[in-house]
Amino acid sequence: MMRSLIIIAGLAVGLGLAGCSSMPASGLSTGSLQTPDTAAGPVRGTPVVADRPARMYVWAGFKEKDCSPIDAAVVVSKAPAKGTVSFRPGQETTIQFSGSGKCVGQRLKGTGVYYTASKGQTGTDQFTATATTPSGQTVTRTFQVRIVE
């Protein structure tokens, strides 16, 4: 049985890190898709500016055996109240978590998750997205954002 792993990778602007970093998906062990528990969903470190798209994360899937990419279909499963979510395939990220450790440091392309707050909105918002591999394995994450004008 071949193991595959979906990883969420994010731009860590608020932490002062350059480029993208990876973060494992929340407590899921379903068949061939395995990821460890994390305390909370992704929170963008810097606020988003209303009416401007902001990349929240890059969702990349790969096979643990050889680190080869797996295309995952990403959809919004719970829409935000104060904005919209869009997806941009082909976004590059560096994998920083892998069940075996073998894929750490590999550069892969995934789907960028972008949030755009509606004009005039401030405060906080959240949305949920789900990624599904061709074999039917899924990972669902809730993203939290702070909005400024």
Disulfide bonds with the S-S distance in Angstrom:
Cys67-Cys103 2.17
